[in-house]
Amino acid sequence: MGTMPDADASGLTVGQVSARLDVTVRALHHWDEIGLARPSLRTAAGYRLYTAGDLERLHRIVVYRELGVGLDRIRTILDDPATDVPGALRAQRARVTERIDRLRELGAELDRMIDAHERGPLLTAEQQTAIFGPDWNPDWPVQARRRWENTPQWLQYTERSASRDAADWRAVADAVTDLDRALADAMDAGVAPGGPEANRLAERHRDVFASYFPLTVEMQVCLGRMFEADPGFAAHYDGVRDGLAAWFRQIIDAAARAQGVDPDTATWR
C-alpha cells in the first residue's frame, strides 16, 4: 500500500498522483468519472489538481481496493455515516481468508502436477510394484518423460496422474490386465484380425488407454508398431501369450483400415 503523500498549495496533477499512489491514470480518470474521487481544483488552463484532502480520500480508496472491496462498497464506506465500517471490514476479511485458503489448495494442486510431470504416478516404488506387478520398473515413468515430455499427450497424462491415488491406479491396472487377458483369449480362439470381435478389442484398447490420454486411431497404429518392435513392450505382450505382440498389431492395423486409416502412412496425430 502507498504512503500518504502531502500536496502543496497548488495541488497535484493526475500524473503526479498516479506516481505517488502507484495507481494508473486510467483508474484515476475512472474514479473521477463515477464521482468516487474527484480533484477539487483546476488550473487556469483547465487541468485538474488534487488537494491534500483529495489525496487522503484516494489513499483510503487504494487501501480498500487492495483489500478486495468493490468500488460501490468503498463509496458507501466513505460517504455513508451510517455504515458499519468495522462490520464491513470483518466481512471482507472473511472473504480474503476464503481466497487465501483456496490459493493454498491451488498451490497444493500445482505441487502435485509438478510432481506428476516429473515422475508420473504419485506413488512410492513399493506401491507401484504392488499395483503394476513385480515386473514393473519404477524408473519407466521417468524414462517416458524424457522421451515424451514436450508432447501434449504427456501433459494430459500428468494432469490425470496428479488427481489419482493408489485406488485409482489399481483400477487402471486392473483394466489393462483384463484387456491383456481378453486379447490372449481371442488369439487362442483364432479370432481373425479385421473381424467384428477383433475390431471391438481394438476399440476397447483405445478406451482403456484413454486413462492415460485420448488416443486417436492413427496414434493407436503407431503404438501397435511400438508394441511389436520395442523389446520391452514385446516382452510384456509375448509374456502374456507367445506371439501376442505381433497379433495385437495386426488387429490394430486391420481395425484402422476399417475406419479409413492406412496403417502404412499413419502418424502420431
Backbone hydrogen bonds in HBPLUS format (Angstrom, degrees):
<---DONOR---> <-ACCEPTOR-->    atom                        ^
c    i                          cat <-CA-CA->   ^        H-A-AA   ^      H-
h    n   atom  resd res      DA  || num        DHA   H-A  angle D-A-AA Bond
n    s   type  num  typ     dist DA aas  dist angle  dist       angle   num
A0011-GLY N   A0008-ASP O   2.97 MM   3  5.39 159.2  2.02 114.4 121.3     1
A0012-LEU N   A0050-TYR O   2.95 MM  38  5.01 151.2  2.03 129.9 138.6     2
A0050-TYR N   A0012-LEU O   2.72 MM  38  5.01 160.2  1.75 141.8 147.0     3
A0017-VAL N   A0013-THR O   2.97 MM   4  6.26 162.5  2.00 155.2 159.8     4
A0018-SER N   A0014-VAL O   2.86 MM   4  6.03 158.2  1.91 150.3 156.9     5
A0019-ALA N   A0015-GLY O   3.10 MM   4  6.33 155.3  2.16 144.5 149.8     6
A0020-ARG N   A0016-GLN O   2.96 MM   4  6.19 160.2  2.00 149.2 154.9     7
A0021-LEU N   A0017-VAL O   2.91 MM   4  5.94 168.2  1.92 158.0 160.1     8
A0022-ASP N   A0018-SER O   2.94 MM   4  5.47 118.1  2.34 132.7 145.1     9
A0023-VAL N   A0018-SER O   3.12 MM   5  4.80 147.4  2.23 129.2 137.8    10
A0028-LEU N   A0024-THR O   3.13 MM   4  6.51 159.6  2.17 148.8 154.0    11
A0029-HIS N   A0025-VAL O   2.91 MM   4  6.18 160.1  1.95 154.2 159.3    12
A0030-HIS N   A0026-ARG O   2.94 MM   4  6.17 153.5  2.01 144.9 152.6    13
A0031-TRP N   A0027-ALA O   2.86 MM   4  6.14 162.7  1.89 155.2 159.3    14
A0032-ASP N   A0028-LEU O   2.98 MM   4  6.15 145.8  2.10 141.1 150.8    15
A0033-GLU N   A0029-HIS O   2.87 MM   4  6.14 157.8  1.92 148.7 154.4    16
A0034-ILE N   A0030-HIS O   3.03 MM   4  6.30 153.3  2.10 153.8 159.6    17
A0036-LEU N   A0031-TRP O   2.83 MM   5  5.01 135.3  2.03 155.3 160.7    18
A0037-ALA N   A0031-TRP O   3.20 MM   6  5.35 164.6  2.22 113.7 116.0    19
A0035-GLY N   A0032-ASP O   3.11 MM   3  5.12 155.2  2.17 102.4 109.8    20
A0041-LEU N   A0049-LEU O   3.13 MM   8  4.90 164.2  2.16 156.6 151.7    21
A0049-LEU N   A0041-LEU O   2.84 MM   8  4.90 160.6  1.88 131.3 130.1    22
A0043-THR N   A0047-TYR O   2.76 MM   4  5.16 152.1  1.84 143.6 153.2    23
A0046-GLY N   A0043-THR O   2.87 MM   3  5.06 159.7  1.92 107.8 114.1    24
A0055-LEU N   A0051-THR O   2.95 MM   4  6.28 156.3  2.01 150.1 156.5    25
A0056-GLU N   A0052-ALA O   2.99 MM   4  6.27 148.3  2.09 144.3 152.6    26
A0057-ARG N   A0053-GLY O   3.14 MM   4  6.45 159.1  2.19 147.9 152.3    27
A0058-LEU N   A0054-ASP O   2.86 MM   4  6.17 162.3  1.89 152.2 157.9    28
A0059-HIS N   A0055-LEU O   2.81 MM   4  5.96 155.8  1.87 147.6 154.0    29
A0060-ARG N   A0056-GLU O   3.16 MM   4  6.44 154.9  2.22 144.6 150.3    30
A0061-ILE N   A0057-ARG O   2.94 MM   4  6.28 154.7  2.00 151.0 158.6    31
A0062-VAL N   A0058-LEU O   2.88 MM   4  6.17 161.2  1.91 155.0 159.3    32
A0063-VAL N   A0059-HIS O   3.01 MM   4  6.28 157.9  2.06 147.2 153.1    33
A0064-TYR N   A0060-ARG O   2.98 MM   4  6.25 168.1  2.00 153.6 155.8    34
A0065-ARG N   A0061-ILE O   2.83 MM   4  6.04 156.4  1.88 152.7 160.0    35
A0066-GLU N   A0062-VAL O   2.95 MM   4  6.16 157.2  2.00 149.7 155.2    36
A0067-LEU N   A0063-VAL O   3.14 MM   4  6.43 131.4  2.38 138.2 151.4    37
A0067-LEU N   A0064-TYR O   3.09 MM   3  4.97 130.8  2.34  91.7 105.5    38
A0069-VAL N   A0064-TYR O   3.02 MM   5  5.46 164.0  2.04 154.1 148.9    39
A0068-GLY N   A0065-ARG O   2.87 MM   3  5.00 154.9  1.94 104.0 111.9    40
A0074-ILE N   A0070-GLY O   2.89 MM   4  6.17 150.6  1.98 150.3 159.8    41
A0075-ARG N   A0071-LEU O   2.96 MM   4  6.23 158.6  2.00 151.3 156.0    42
A0076-THR N   A0072-ASP O   3.16 MM   4  6.47 155.5  2.22 143.1 149.2    43
A0077-ILE N   A0073-ARG O   2.93 MM   4  6.21 160.2  1.97 150.3 155.7    44
A0078-LEU N   A0074-ILE O   2.90 MM   4  6.11 160.6  1.94 155.9 160.7    45
A0079-ASP N   A0075-ARG O   2.86 MM   4  5.82 154.1  1.92 149.6 156.6    46
A0080-ASP N   A0076-THR O   2.89 MM   4  5.15 154.8  1.96 137.4 141.6    47
A0083-THR N   A0080-ASP O   3.05 MM   3  5.55 166.8  2.07 118.6 122.4    48
A0085-VAL N   A0083-THR O   3.07 MM   2  5.59 119.5  2.45 107.3  90.9    49
A0088-ALA N   A0084-ASP O   2.86 MM   4  6.15 155.4  1.92 154.9 162.7    50
A0089-LEU N   A0085-VAL O   2.90 MM   4  6.15 158.0  1.95 157.3 163.3    51
A0090-ARG N   A0086-PRO O   2.86 MM   4  6.07 151.8  1.94 145.8 153.8    52
A0091-ALA N   A0087-GLY O   3.00 MM   4  6.23 158.7  2.04 147.1 152.5    53
A0092-GLN N   A0088-ALA O   3.00 MM   4  6.26 153.2  2.07 141.8 149.4    54
A0093-ARG N   A0089-LEU O   2.79 MM   4  6.02 150.6  1.87 145.4 154.0    55
A0094-ALA N   A0090-ARG O   2.96 MM   4  6.28 151.2  2.04 147.6 154.6    56
A0095-ARG N   A0091-ALA O   3.14 MM   4  6.51 152.5  2.21 143.5 150.3    57
A0096-VAL N   A0092-GLN O   2.86 MM   4  6.16 155.5  1.92 150.5 157.8    58
A0097-THR N   A0093-ARG O   2.85 MM   4  6.09 155.2  1.91 148.8 155.5    59
A0098-GLU N   A0094-ALA O   3.03 MM   4  6.33 152.4  2.11 143.7 150.7    60
A0099-ARG N   A0095-ARG O   3.00 MM   4  6.33 155.0  2.06 146.3 153.0    61
A0100-ILE N   A0096-VAL O   2.86 MM   4  6.17 154.3  1.92 150.7 158.2    62
A0101-ASP N   A0097-THR O   2.93 MM   4  6.20 160.1  1.97 150.0 155.0    63
A0102-ARG N   A0098-GLU O   2.94 MM   4  6.20 156.2  2.00 147.5 154.3    64
A0103-LEU N   A0099-ARG O   2.82 MM   4  6.05 156.3  1.88 149.4 156.1    65
A0104-ARG N   A0100-ILE O   2.92 MM   4  6.20 149.2  2.02 146.8 155.2    66
A0105-GLU N   A0101-ASP O   3.02 MM   4  6.35 151.5  2.10 143.1 150.8    67
A0106-LEU N   A0102-ARG O   2.84 MM   4  6.18 158.3  1.89 150.8 157.0    68
A0107-GLY N   A0103-LEU O   2.81 MM   4  6.03 149.5  1.90 142.8 151.7    69
A0108-ALA N   A0104-ARG O   2.95 MM   4  6.27 153.5  2.03 146.4 152.7    70
A0109-GLU N   A0105-GLU O   2.92 MM   4  6.26 154.6  1.99 149.3 156.8    71
A0110-LEU N   A0106-LEU O   2.84 MM   4  6.10 154.1  1.91 148.6 155.8    72
A0111-ASP N   A0107-GLY O   2.95 MM   4  6.22 152.3  2.03 144.8 152.4    73
A0112-ARG N   A0108-ALA O   3.03 MM   4  6.34 152.5  2.11 144.8 151.7    74
A0113-MET N   A0109-GLU O   2.95 MM   4  6.27 153.8  2.02 147.1 154.3    75
A0114-ILE N   A0110-LEU O   2.87 MM   4  6.12 156.1  1.92 150.9 157.4    76
A0115-ASP N   A0111-ASP O   2.94 MM   4  6.17 164.4  1.96 149.0 153.3    77
A0116-ALA N   A0112-ARG O   2.80 MM   4  6.00 159.5  1.84 148.3 154.7    78
A0117-HIS N   A0113-MET O   2.84 MM   4  5.97 153.3  1.91 144.0 151.3    79
A0118-GLU N   A0114-ILE O   3.05 MM   4  6.27 147.6  2.16 145.9 154.3    80
A0119-ARG N   A0115-ASP O   2.84 MM   4  6.00 147.8  1.95 152.5 161.3    81
A0120-GLY N   A0116-ALA O   2.77 MM   4  4.51 142.8  1.90 130.7 131.1    82
A0128-GLN N   A0124-THR O   2.93 MM   4  6.24 161.0  1.96 156.0 161.1    83
A0129-THR N   A0125-ALA O   3.04 MM   4  6.26 160.2  2.08 147.1 151.8    84
A0130-ALA N   A0126-GLU O   2.98 MM   4  6.17 158.7  2.02 147.8 154.0    85
A0131-ILE N   A0127-GLN O   2.93 MM   4  6.10 148.7  2.03 148.7 156.7    86
A0132-PHE N   A0128-GLN O   2.78 MM   4  5.72 169.3  1.79 156.3 159.6    87
A0133-GLY N   A0129-THR O   2.91 MM   4  5.07 133.4  2.13 129.7 136.2    88
A0136-TRP N   A0133-GLY O   3.07 MM   3  5.57 163.7  2.09 117.1 122.2    89
A0140-TRP N   A0137-ASN O   2.87 MM   3  5.60 169.3  1.88 128.7 132.4    90
A0143-GLN N   A0139-ASP O   3.00 MM   4  6.32 157.1  2.05 154.9 162.1    91
A0144-ALA N   A0140-TRP O   2.81 MM   4  6.06 152.6  1.89 153.4 161.7    92
A0145-ARG N   A0141-PRO O   2.91 MM   4  6.18 149.6  2.00 143.7 151.5    93
A0146-ARG N   A0142-VAL O   3.12 MM   4  6.45 160.0  2.16 148.3 152.5    94
A0147-ARG N   A0143-GLN O   3.20 MM   4  6.44 139.1  2.37 137.4 148.1    95
A0147-ARG N   A0144-ALA O   3.08 MM   3  5.07 125.5  2.39  93.4 108.0    96
A0148-TRP N   A0144-ALA O   2.82 MM   4  5.98 154.7  1.88 156.0 162.8    97
A0149-GLU N   A0145-ARG O   2.75 MM   4  4.64 137.0  1.93 148.2 143.4    98
A0151-THR N   A0148-TRP O   2.96 MM   3  5.53 156.8  2.01 132.3 131.4    99
A0154-TRP N   A0151-THR O   3.21 MM   3  5.48 128.9  2.49 101.5 113.2   100
A0156-GLN N   A0152-PRO O   2.96 MM   4  6.30 156.8  2.02 149.6 156.2   101
A0157-TYR N   A0153-GLN O   2.86 MM   4  6.06 156.3  1.91 146.2 153.0   102
A0158-THR N   A0154-TRP O   2.89 MM   4  6.15 159.0  1.93 149.5 154.5   103
A0159-GLU N   A0155-LEU O   2.95 MM   4  6.16 152.6  2.02 148.1 155.6   104
A0160-ARG N   A0156-GLN O   3.13 MM   4  6.40 154.6  2.20 146.4 152.2   105
A0161-SER N   A0157-TYR O   2.86 MM   4  6.10 157.0  1.92 147.7 155.2   106
A0162-ALA N   A0158-THR O   2.89 MM   4  5.99 152.7  1.97 147.9 153.2   107
A0163-SER N   A0160-ARG O   3.20 MM   3  5.58 144.1  2.33 106.0 115.4   108
A0164-ARG N   A0161-SER O   3.18 MM   3  5.32 168.7  2.19 111.1 114.4   109
A0169-TRP N   A0165-ASP O   3.06 MM   4  6.40 161.9  2.09 157.0 161.9   110
A0170-ARG N   A0166-ALA O   2.87 MM   4  6.08 144.6  2.00 143.8 154.3   111
A0171-ALA N   A0167-ALA O   3.08 MM   4  6.39 151.6  2.16 145.2 151.3   112
A0172-VAL N   A0168-ASP O   3.10 MM   4  6.49 153.5  2.17 145.8 152.9   113
A0173-ALA N   A0169-TRP O   2.86 MM   4  6.09 166.1  1.88 152.0 155.5   114
A0174-ASP N   A0170-ARG O   2.88 MM   4  6.06 156.0  1.94 148.5 155.2   115
A0175-ALA N   A0171-ALA O   3.02 MM   4  6.22 153.3  2.10 143.4 150.3   116
A0176-VAL N   A0172-VAL O   3.03 MM   4  6.36 154.0  2.10 150.5 157.5   117
A0177-THR N   A0173-ALA O   2.93 MM   4  6.17 161.0  1.97 150.0 155.3   118
A0178-ASP N   A0174-ASP O   2.87 MM   4  6.06 160.2  1.91 150.0 155.3   119
A0179-LEU N   A0175-ALA O   3.03 MM   4  6.20 151.1  2.12 140.6 148.3   120
A0180-ASP N   A0176-VAL O   2.92 MM   4  6.21 162.2  1.95 153.1 157.7   121
A0181-ARG N   A0177-THR O   3.00 MM   4  6.25 158.0  2.05 148.4 154.2   122
A0182-ALA N   A0178-ASP O   2.95 MM   4  6.18 154.3  2.02 143.8 151.1   123
A0183-LEU N   A0179-LEU O   2.85 MM   4  6.11 155.6  1.91 155.8 162.3   124
A0184-ALA N   A0180-ASP O   2.99 MM   4  6.24 163.3  2.02 149.5 153.8   125
A0185-ASP N   A0181-ARG O   2.92 MM   4  6.12 162.8  1.95 150.8 155.7   126
A0186-ALA N   A0182-ALA O   2.98 MM   4  6.10 155.1  2.04 142.7 149.5   127
A0187-MET N   A0183-LEU O   2.95 MM   4  6.21 157.4  2.00 151.0 156.9   128
A0188-ASP N   A0184-ALA O   2.91 MM   4  6.14 162.0  1.94 151.1 156.3   129
A0189-ALA N   A0185-ASP O   2.93 MM   4  6.12 141.5  2.08 139.9 150.6   130
A0191-VAL N   A0186-ALA O   3.00 MM   5  5.39 167.2  2.02 161.4 157.2   131
A0190-GLY N   A0187-MET O   3.04 MM   3  5.18 159.7  2.08 106.3 112.1   132
A0195-GLY N   A0192-ALA O   3.14 MM   3  5.77 161.6  2.17 139.6 141.1   133
A0199-ASN N   A0195-GLY O   2.90 MM   4  6.10 159.9  1.94 157.9 164.2   134
A0200-ARG N   A0196-PRO O   2.95 MM   4  6.17 148.8  2.05 143.7 152.2   135
A0201-LEU N   A0197-GLU O   3.04 MM   4  6.34 147.7  2.14 143.7 152.3   136
A0202-ALA N   A0198-ALA O   3.00 MM   4  6.36 151.7  2.09 146.7 154.3   137
A0203-GLU N   A0199-ASN O   2.96 MM   4  6.26 157.0  2.02 147.1 153.2   138
A0204-ARG N   A0200-ARG O   2.82 MM   4  6.02 151.3  1.90 143.1 151.9   139
A0205-HIS N   A0201-LEU O   2.86 MM   4  6.12 148.5  1.96 144.0 152.3   140
A0206-ARG N   A0202-ALA O   3.21 MM   4  6.61 152.2  2.29 144.0 150.0   141
A0207-ASP N   A0203-GLU O   3.06 MM   4  6.41 154.5  2.13 147.1 154.3   142
A0208-VAL N   A0204-ARG O   2.88 MM   4  6.16 161.9  1.92 155.6 159.9   143
A0209-PHE N   A0205-HIS O   2.83 MM   4  5.96 161.6  1.87 150.3 156.3   144
A0210-ALA N   A0206-ARG O   3.03 MM   4  6.11 128.7  2.30 136.7 148.3   145
A0210-ALA N   A0207-ASP O   3.28 MM   3  5.22 137.1  2.47  92.5 104.0   146
A0211-SER N   A0208-VAL O   3.11 MM   3  5.91 166.0  2.13 118.8 122.7   147
A0212-TYR N   A0209-PHE O   2.85 MM   3  5.68 163.3  1.88 124.6 129.3   148
A0213-PHE N   A0209-PHE O   3.35 MM   4  6.71 158.8  2.40 145.3 148.3   149
A0220-GLN N   A0216-THR O   2.90 MM   4  6.12 148.9  2.00 143.4 152.5   150
A0221-VAL N   A0217-VAL O   2.98 MM   4  6.34 148.7  2.08 147.4 155.4   151
A0222-CYS N   A0218-GLU O   3.13 MM   4  6.49 156.0  2.19 146.9 152.6   152
A0223-LEU N   A0219-MET O   2.95 MM   4  6.30 151.4  2.04 146.0 154.2   153
A0224-GLY N   A0220-GLN O   2.81 MM   4  6.12 153.3  1.88 148.8 156.6   154
A0225-ARG N   A0221-VAL O   3.07 MM   4  6.45 152.8  2.15 150.4 156.3   155
A0226-MET N   A0222-CYS O   3.17 MM   4  6.49 158.1  2.22 142.9 148.6   156
A0226-MET N   A0223-LEU O   2.96 MM   3  4.96 107.9  2.50  94.0 111.2   157
A0227-PHE N   A0223-LEU O   2.75 MM   4  6.06 153.8  1.81 156.9 165.2   158
A0228-GLU N   A0224-GLY O   3.25 MM   4  6.49 146.7  2.37 142.8 149.7   159
A0228-GLU N   A0225-ARG O   3.20 MM   3  5.41 127.0  2.50  97.5 110.3   160
A0229-ALA N   A0225-ARG O   2.87 MM   4  6.06 160.2  1.91 153.4 159.9   161
A0230-ASP N   A0226-MET O   2.82 MM   4  5.24 161.2  1.85 139.1 145.4   162
A0234-ALA N   A0230-ASP O   2.84 MM   4  5.89 168.6  1.86 164.9 168.9   163
A0235-ALA N   A0231-PRO O   2.92 MM   4  5.89 152.4  1.99 138.8 146.3   164
A0236-HIS N   A0232-GLY O   3.13 MM   4  6.39 147.0  2.25 139.2 147.9   165
A0236-HIS N   A0233-PHE O   3.06 MM   3  5.05 117.2  2.48  93.3 108.9   166
A0237-TYR N   A0233-PHE O   3.04 MM   4  6.40 167.9  2.06 164.6 162.7   167
A0238-ASP N   A0234-ALA O   2.83 MM   4  5.83 164.2  1.85 152.5 158.0   168
A0239-GLY N   A0235-ALA O   2.86 MM   4  5.64 126.6  2.15 127.8 140.6   169
A0239-GLY N   A0236-HIS O   3.16 MM   3  5.07 129.5  2.43  91.4 105.3   170
A0240-VAL N   A0236-HIS O   3.17 MM   4  6.56 131.8  2.41 138.9 150.9   171
A0240-VAL N   A0237-TYR O   3.05 MM   3  5.13 132.5  2.29  96.2 108.9   172
A0241-ARG N   A0237-TYR O   3.08 MM   4  6.46 160.8  2.11 150.2 154.6   173
A0244-LEU N   A0241-ARG O   2.96 MM   3  5.40 155.7  2.02 143.6 141.1   174
A0247-TRP N   A0243-GLY O   3.20 MM   4  6.40 165.3  2.22 151.6 156.2   175
A0248-PHE N   A0244-LEU O   2.74 MM   4  5.78 156.4  1.80 151.8 158.1   176
A0249-ARG N   A0245-ALA O   3.15 MM   4  6.39 156.9  2.21 143.1 148.6   177
A0250-GLN N   A0246-ALA O   3.07 MM   4  6.37 152.7  2.15 143.9 151.6   178
A0251-ILE N   A0247-TRP O   3.04 MM   4  6.42 154.5  2.11 152.2 157.5   179
A0252-ILE N   A0248-PHE O   3.06 MM   4  6.28 154.6  2.12 148.6 156.0   180
A0253-ASP N   A0249-ARG O   2.90 MM   4  6.12 165.6  1.92 156.6 159.8   181
A0254-ALA N   A0250-GLN O   2.96 MM   4  6.10 161.9  2.00 146.9 152.2   182
A0255-ALA N   A0251-ILE O   2.95 MM   4  5.98 157.5  2.00 141.5 147.7   183
A0256-ALA N   A0252-ILE O   2.96 MM   4  6.15 149.3  2.06 144.9 153.6   184
A0257-ARG N   A0253-ASP O   3.01 MM   4  6.34 156.8  2.07 150.0 155.3   185
A0258-ALA N   A0254-ALA O   3.14 MM   4  6.42 151.9  2.22 143.4 150.8   186
A0259-GLN N   A0256-ALA O   2.91 MM   3  5.14 141.9  2.06 102.5 114.4   187
A0261-VAL N   A0256-ALA O   2.92 MM   5  5.06 164.9  1.94 141.0 136.8   188
A0260-GLY N   A0257-ARG O   2.98 MM   3  5.01 162.2  2.01 110.4 111.4   189
A0265-THR N   A0262-ASP O   3.09 MM   3  5.67 152.8  2.17 116.4 123.6   190
A0269-ARG N   A0267-THR O   2.91 MM   2  5.83 115.3  2.33 115.8  99.1   191
